[in-house]
């Protein structure tokens, strides 16, 4: 049995924060006046006839002539007149704080927030979100923000005889999914090979963590000459690539052993997971390593010399070095039987999983809010964060796996298999997976031919 490990990459996706040292960018239409004035002066000096541009229509008239949002792309909608602000949300920002900072009318904010069925979509802000506002001397004419991959919330001011009011609508921006293929051969590292194959770090992390992590120890078992092939989804909106979706099928040749997996989701929604071609689940009941770690700083060793006490003292678990604050996951479904401080272990969580199996997680910096003894936990749920509490020389997770109270090496102990695909779904699974597996073979064959031609 191979070992499971979560792996991470020093990868920082592009952020909207990097585009400007400020968080709001102003595009004032008034700045065009010197340019227009200069042009008019030039025309008068040269005695050329000129025609002044037509006066802009009132905002209410312009808004009333807008076509239906469903009939045009969002980018094609006419914009209200005024100054445009594109504000990038920061940590702890609220709409009230944003309006005050931009000196926008707070009565407008109250009216907008009072619109039915939008307050949650309006107020739920995350760092990096972009809010686009158009205003005229602080009076808000429109507010727009993306609330999901497929929807934009658009709020518009409408002038009426009895006064201004706001209307809101949710604009649909559907995503198109396209299949993509990739093949890579490992020379120095998995991530270098993925980059050479044009695969994003996010996709290769899913390959390692979500599909083959129960079979292959990606921290220790990867060899030069290992190969992988992928069929995965790419997402497009209005014809523009916006990111990657799910891996549909994958294979990994590790030291001559080929592992294959296909994603299968049943029509009734009861099954949605990765399976080997014969229907065996790619998962196990337990993760090999319950976090994204940098390296193994200390292995399971009954004769280890303790680094602080300098005595021969059994090391009954595995230490995974990782930066302080790295999330620690529950290795399997279970119940919290201890959460608190425990001697040299420092901040510790213990889970009972049934069948006499328990796991221990020590030296945490903190626990997630609400974690309590007796609570039921699902595999992969965050139960703490890496730290160096207790008798620790640096930030790491000390992880123990016990069967009936006896410590086992978490990296080598046989892990119980997850439930296989129910027989009633096998025919449908095989029919759907056949095309994806053929596509994997074609991708790998094409890559081999390309290499041989060079």
N, C-alpha and C positions, 0 to 999 in steps of 0.2 A: 504493500500500500504506500502510495506517495504521500507527500505532506502538503498541507494547504497553507498558503501565506497570502496575506494582503500586501500589495506592493503599491508604492506611490512614486511620483515623479516630480521633480522640481520644475513644474510647468505653471506658468502664469498666463491664463488667457487674456486676450486684449480686454481692456476695461475702458468704459466711457470716461472714467476719471482722468485717464492719461491724456485726453484730448485738450485739456486746458488746466491751467493752474487755479482757475476759479471754478465755481460750481454753477454759475449762470452766465449765459452768453446773450448779449443784447444786440439786436439788429434794428436800429432805429431808422425808420423811414425818413425822419427829418434830416439825416445825414446826406440825403440825395439833393437837398436844396442848393448847396454851393455848386454842384455839378450842373444842375439844370440852369442856374443863373448864369454860369460861365458860358453855357451853350447859347443861351438867348443873347448874351452880350456879343458873342462872336457873330451871330446871324445879323444883328443890327448894324454892327460895324461894316459888314460886307453887304449890307442893304439887300439881304435876301428875305423874301416873304416868309413868315412863320405862322403856324397855326397852333394855338394853345391846345393842350390835350383836353379831352372832355372831362367835366367834373365827375368825381367818383359818385356812385349811387349811394344813398343812405344804407346803413348796415341792414335795416329791416328789409329793404327792397332786395338787397343782394342775397340775404338769407332765404327770402321767400322763393327765389328762383333756382335754388339748389336742386339738382336732380336727386332722385332717390339714392341713398347710400348703397343699396344692393346693385344699382345699375352701373356704378363706376368704381374704379380702384380708389382706395383711400388717398393715395398720393395725388389723384386727379381732382379732388374736391377743391373748389375755390376757397381761398383763405379770407377771413374777415380782415378789415383794415385795422391797422394799429401796429404797435411794436411787438415783436416776437421775442419771447424768452424761452430758451431750452434749458431747463433746470435739471441737474443731475443730483438725485437724492443721496444724502449722506447718512451716516449712522445717526440714529436718534432724531432725524428730521420728522416733522409733522407738517400737515398742510397749513396749520395756523402759523407755525414758525416760518415756513416758506413764504406765505403771503406777507407776513410782517417784514421779512428780510427784503422782499422785492417791492415793498411799499404798495401792495395791492389792496383794493377795497375789501375790508373785512365783512362788510354787509353782503357783498357779492359771495364771499365764501360761505356765509351762513345760508344764503339762498340756495347755493349749489348743494350744500350738504343736506338741505332739507328736501331735495328731490327724492321721490320714492324709489326704493330698490337699488340705489347706487352707493349708499354710504360705505358699505363694506369694501366694495371695489375701489372706492375713492380713497379711503383712509389707510388701506393696507399697503404701506410703503416699505420698500426694501432698498438697501444701498445699491446704487447703480441704476435704479429705475430712472427713466427720463419723463419729465412732465413738460409738455409744450403749452405755453400760455400766450395768448394774444390779448393785449390790453391797450387802452388809450388813456394815458395819464392816470393809471391805476384802476380804471374801470375795466373789468374783465369782459372780453368779447367771446373768448373760447378757451377751453381747457381740454387737453387730450393726453391720454396716457395708455400705454399697452398694459392690459391686465392679464393676458395669457398669450400663448403662442398664436392663438387663432382669434383673439378679440381685442378691440380697442374701445375704450370708453371715451366718447366725444360729448362734451357739454358746450352748448352754444347759447349766447345771449340773443333774445328776440325782443325788439322794441315794439311796444304796443301803446295805444292811446292812454290806457290807464297806468302805464309805466312798463319798465323792463322786467322780463322774467327769463328764466333759463329752462332749456329743454335738454334732455340727455338721451343718447341712444348708444347701443352696442354695435359697432361695426365689425362684421365678420371678415377675417383675413385668413382664408383656408390654407392649409399646408398640403403641398404635394410631396408624396414619398416616391423616391426613385431608388432602384436597386443599384448597388455598386459592388465591385469585386476588388480584392487586393491579395497579393501574395508576397511574402517576405522570407528571406533567409538570414539567419542570425550569424553575425561575424563577431562583433564585440559585445552587443547588448540587444535586448528585445526592443528597446525604445529607438535605438539607432536604426534597426531593421524596419521598424514600423514607420519611421520618418521617411526612410528611403522608398518605402512602398506607398507613400502618400496617405498613411493612416494617422488619424488624430490621436493624441495621447489618451483622450477620453475613451475611444474605442478600444485601444489596446489594454487599458485598465479593466474594461468590462470583460475582455477576453480572459484576462488573468484572474480577476476577482470573482466574476459572476458565473463563468462557464467551466474553466479547467482548474480553478484554484483548489478544488477538492482532490484532484488527481495529480497535479504537478506542483512542486514547490518552486515557485518562480524566483525565489531569492537564492536557492542553492542548486536546483536541478537543471537549470538551463545550460546548454552546451553549444559551442560553435558548430554550425552545420544544422542546427534545429531549424525547422521551417513551419510556416503557418499559412493558411489560406482562409479567406473570409468572404462571405456574402452578407452585406449589411445595407441599412437604409440611410439615404441622405435626404434631408428636408429642404424644401424650397418654398418660398413665399413670393408671389408675384414674379416668378422666374429667377429669384435670387437665392443662392445657397445660404442657409442660415444655421446649419449644423447637422450633426449625425443623429440617427435614430437608433433602432435596435439592431443588434447582430442577429441575422436570421439563421445562419449556419456557419460553422467553423471547424477546421481541423488543425491539429498541432502534432508535428512529428518531433517527439522528444527522445533523443538518443536511440532512434530507430523504432520506437513504439508510437503508433499513430492513434491519437485520440480524436474522436469526431462527436459533434453535437449539433442538434437542430432545435430551433425554437418552435414549440407547438402550443397553440391556444385553441381549445375546443370551442365549438359554436355555443355551447351552453354556459361557457365561462367558468366551468368547474376546474379546468386544467389550464395552466399558463406557466410554462417552465421550459428548461432545456433538457433534452433527452438524447442518449446515445441512439444510433440507428436501430438497435434491438429493443428500444423502449425503456432501458434502464435510466433512472434519473441521474443527472450529472451531480446532484447534490448529495451530501451526507448529512446526518443528523447534527454533526458538529463541524465548526470551522477549525482548520488546522491552526490558524493564527487569528486572534480576534481583533486585529487592528492593522492599519497600514504602517508597517515598521521600516526603519532604516536598515537595521542589521540585527542579528542575534548576538547579544553581548555576553550571554552565558547560557550554556546548554544544560540539560538535565544531567546531573552528575552526582552520584552518591558519595564520591570521594573528593569533592571540590574543596579547595582552601577558601574560607570566607574572606572577602576583600577588606572587611572592616575589623572583624574579630581576629583574623590571621590564625585561625584554627581549622583543622579538617572538619568540615561540616557538610553533610549531604545537601545538595541543591536539588530540591524536589520539584522543580518546575523549569520553565524556560523564560529567560529575560529577553524581551524585545525592546531594543533601544529605539526611541522615537522622540520627536520634539514635544516639549511640554504643551499640553492642551490637545494633543491628538486624541480623537474619539476612540473609545474602547467599546467593542461590540460584544453582545452576548454570544458565546460560542454555539449555543443551541437553545431551543425552547426550554423554559424552566420556570422556577419560582425563586424569588429572592429570599434567602434564609438569613442573610446578614448584610448589613450596610452600616459602616462606621469605621472607627479606628481600632486596630488590633496589633498592639505591640510594635515589633520591628517591621511588620507588614505595612504600617501606616494606614492610610485610608484604603479600605478593602471592601469588596463585594464578593459574596459567595452565593452561587446558584445551585439548586438541586434540580436534576433533569429527569429523575425516574430511573428505574433499573439499577439503582445503586450508584449512579454516576453523579458527581458534583464537580464544579469548576470554581477556582478561586482567582481573583484579580486584585493585585496589590500595588502599593506605592502611588495611588492616584493623587492628582492634584485637587480634584473636586468631583462631586457627584452631580448628575443632572437633576434639575428641580423636580420634586415630587417622587423621586425613587424611594421606596419604603420596603421594609421587610414584609413578606407575605404576598408581594405583588407578582403577578404573572408576567413573564417576559418572553418575547418572540426572538428567534434567532436573528441576529443582526441589529437588534435595538441597542441604542447607546446606553451604557450603564455607568460610564465614568470617563475621565480624561487623564491622559498620561501626566505623571508628575514624579516627584522624588521624595514623597513623604515616608516617614519611618526610617529604617536603616538602609538607605539607598545612597549610592555615590553619584548618581546622576539620573536624569529623567529616563524612565523606562517602565514597562509593564512586566511584573512578575506574574506568570500564568501557570496554574497547576490544574491537573486533570486527575481525578481520583475515582477509583472503582471500589465500592464497599470500604472506603477509607484508606485504601492502598494507593500511593502515588504512582502514576504511570507517566512515561515520557510522552508529552503531548504531540511531539513530532513523529512518533513511530507507532503509537498505540493504534490498533485496528479500530476504525470508526464505523459505527452502525450505518448501514445504507439507508437512504431515504426511500419512501414508498415508490415503487415503480409505476409506470403508466398503467392504469387499469385496462384489462383486456378489452373492454367494450369500446375503447378509443383506438385500438391498435390499427384497424383497417384504415381509418381516416388519417391517422398519423403517418402511416407508411405511404399513403397516396400523396399527401402534402409534402412529405420530406423527400420523395424521390427526385423531384425537379431541383430542389436546393442542393442535394448531394451531387447530382450530375453537374450542376453549376460549379460546385467546389472543385470537382475533378477537372473540369474544363479550365478553370482559373489556374490550377496548379500545372496542368499540362502546357498551357500557353506560356507560363513563366519559365518552365524548363526548356522549352523550345527557344525562347528569347535568349536565355543564357547560353545555350549551345551555339547559337548563331554568332555570338560575340567571341 
